Amino acid sequence: MTRVFVYGRLTTGGFYHQHYLGGQALLGTGMIDNYKTYIIGGLQAAVPQDGFQVKGEVYEVDGKALGKLDHIHNIGLVFNRSMVDIKMENGEILPAEVYILIGEVS
């Protein structure tokens, strides 16, 4: 199992949520500091940027779900997965993999 932080259209009620995260364990909601999101195609993309926060959800996903998430993010080409500390709503700090855009946004 892998802990993954998702944001945008992958969160509960989002367009992609059921297909990619249906049946996976939601651990809670939280945020990452010093990231900002941009719309890239049909997904939001987190990019490091001081002074901003990205809100999202943390899931524990199985290998099949992780493979589907990697596929939609074009892992290694458009996004990388990086371990980031998530500030959970309950105050806990929870490390999780986050999909981060490769390169810069112009």
QUICOR-V925083 format. One record per residue. PSI is psi in degrees with one decimal (NA if undefined). OMEGA is omega as a letter, one per 40 degrees, with the letter a starting at -180 (* if undefined). Layout:
# QUICOR-V925083
psi:omega
PSI:OMEGA
PSI:OMEGA
This chain:
# QUICOR-V925083
psi:omega
144.8:a
136.9:i
124.9:a
134.8:i
124.5:i
156.5:a
169.0:i
-134.4:a
-3.5:i
-10.7:a
167.7:a
126.8:a
-9.9:i
160.5:a
-40.4:a
-6.1:a
-55.6:a
-42.8:a
-39.3:a
-26.6:a
3.2:i
129.1:i
-2.1:i
158.1:a
115.0:i
122.5:i
-17.8:i
-178.6:i
155.6:a
-163.8:a
158.9:i
136.9:i
151.0:i
37.1:i
151.0:i
149.3:i
148.4:i
153.0:i
121.5:i
105.2:a
-128.7:a
3.6:a
157.8:i
148.5:a
126.0:i
134.0:a
135.1:i
128.4:i
117.5:a
142.9:i
1.0:a
165.1:i
149.6:i
125.1:i
146.0:i
-160.4:a
147.8:i
130.5:i
151.7:i
116.5:a
151.7:i
175.8:a
-37.2:i
-46.5:i
-40.1:i
-41.0:i
-40.5:i
-41.5:i
-42.0:i
-38.9:a
-48.9:a
-27.5:i
2.2:a
55.6:a
134.6:a
-19.1:i
-47.0:a
-39.5:a
155.0:i
157.6:i
127.9:i
145.6:i
125.8:a
145.5:i
124.8:i
128.9:i
105.0:a
156.3:a
-29.8:a
3.8:i
-13.4:i
147.8:i
123.5:a
115.0:i
139.0:i
157.2:i
138.1:i
137.5:i
116.7:a
133.5:i
135.3:i
132.0:i
-161.8:a
158.8:i
129.9:a
NA:*
